[in-house]
Amino acid sequence: MFYAATGRAVDARRGRPGWWCHNGGMALDITAAAVDSALLDLPWDVPLEQWPSSLLAALPRGISRHVVRFVNLSGRVLAVKEIGETVAHHEYDMLRDLTRLDAPSVLPVAVITGRKDPEGEELNAVLVTEHLKFSLPYRALFSLSMRADTATRLIDALALLLVRLHLLGFYWGDVSLSNTLFRRDAGAFSAYLVDAETGELHGTLTPGQREYDVDLARTNIIGELMDLQAGGYFPMDADPIDVGDRIRTQYDLLWREVTAEESIPNDQRRYLVNERIRRLNDLGFDVAELRMATDNGGDHLLIQPKVVDAGHHNRKLMRLTGMDVGEHQARRLLADIDAWRATSGLEDIPLEQAAHKWLTDEFTPVVRAIPRELAGKLEPAQLYHEFLEHRWYMAQQAGHDVPRDEVVASYINTVLASKRDEAVLLEPGPGRSSMLSAEAHPDLW
């Protein structure tokens, strides 16, 4: 598609940067902080459901009320969703605000309006977001592992995401597994918001707003698990209601730990304050501000976290190594740094120096040993976590430590080679995995 003219403007509604592009009878209005010129070459005069397969990236889609397509563009994968103009701008703004607040969510790229087909009929606006690399919708995960344990780990990740969003004052309004993407995070999952159509950002949320989100999450999760069970993707002996109830249990536990006021004896204040902070750190939160006050009798101290920031282990690992990984992955890598430091006789050197040496001598050689054709199977931090698991397994079998090179070779041949690519899921073909494909699982695509 050739555009005869382009220009830049500012959207008066929120001062959004925008561009307009003219192509004969169609004048596109593009809202974006920056526009990749390749974006202009996509066939915006064609409804999304009619886009040719040659443009599309073969990725499984979650359940959506709208037509969604994935496209390869300039070395990245973009998700394109056909939606009403008002809703598209609202969701773009919400995702932009969440990105600014460092919330776990997909990145907004653009809103494109003014679309018309060759006959001059108006087409819906589209919201363009960046696909979250190494992430999958929940239905794709269940197609690979039909275990109730998978559901509980996904729900735990969703509960943590919901707490983080509520702490930021974000009311979701449509919480579900379908509106979430999941990444492997060591032995757990990390959850990311992918749909913010109904979202609202407030200074703080009322208990009623939080309760509505949690209740809706429970209802939607139970329905989604029942659908999976009917399709043969969820164990028949598992109770979707019992599993779905876990979202409330986990949310309440996390919210209470992160926000509740606690009364502690004055003579134990040092230990118990440190213990509260340690529990929050274990959950992945840093305490930036703690309110403390004595009660009327002076025998007890009232403590309450006032400002908490998620990503405790992530920030620590980034500070030490520059690596930006999942929270559970960061915890695992930090533990490996500590263990390696102790067994290597490096306890007397600063932690920062030891971490740099670990990165050079331990982490990097393992990652670089992976053949290029297998490098897209897992992200590096997840790969190293699985290497550690495999090393432990081999040592247990052998009854002694096993050399690293031997562990790496065994891991590549017996574990990694059989995994599918999680960087970008490809259609089956020569040398490509067919474990999850449009042919094998048409209802996921």
Protein Blocks (a to p, Z undefined) as FASTA:
>chain_A
ZZfbdcddddfklopacddddehjaccddddfbdcfklmmpcfkbcfklpcfklpccddd
dddfbdcddddeehiacddddddfklmmmmmmmmmmmmmnopacdddfbdcehiacfkop
acdddddddddehiacfklmmmmoccfklmmmmmmmmmmmmmmmmmnopafkpacfklpc
cddehjbccdddfbfklgccdfbdcfklmmmmmmmmmmmmmmmmmmmmmnopacfkbcfk
lmmmmmmmmmmmmmmmmmpccdddfklmmmmmmmmmmmmmmnopacfbdcddddfkopac
cdddfbdcehklmmmmmmmnopacdfklmmmmmmmmmmmmmmnopmmpcfklmmmmmmmm
mmmmmmmmpcfklmmmpcfklmmmmmmmmmmmmmmmnopacdfklmmmmmmmmmmmmpcc
fkbccdddehiafkbcfklmmmlZZ
